[in-house]
Amino acid sequence: YLDDGDLPIDNNWVENRIRPIALGRQNWLFAGSLRAGKRAAAVMSLIHSAKLNGLDPYVYLRDVLERLPTQPASRICELMPHHWRCEERLI
């Protein structure tokens, strides 16, 4: 960074991005079983995919879990984060 003023002095940006992984590493060792660990990994992947697609994970998961029981199997890909569109529901 001494030769190029465009380079940052620290790597805080990277450290902030990997912090959730580092903090959770020890907790993930105690998922209970291999199947529970695989389920946790699938849910975390879905949440992270929602974040990468600019979605609020809570809103996304709530809508998907409400729609999932009635969603036809042939249209299940519509619920993936990169295809998902929130349906406005009247209460």
Secondary structure, DSSP 8 states (H G I E B T S, - for coil): --S-TTS-SS-HHHHHHHHHHHHHHHHHTTSSSHHHHHHHHHHHHHHHHHHHTT--HHHHHHHHHHHGGGS-GGGGGGGSTTT--------
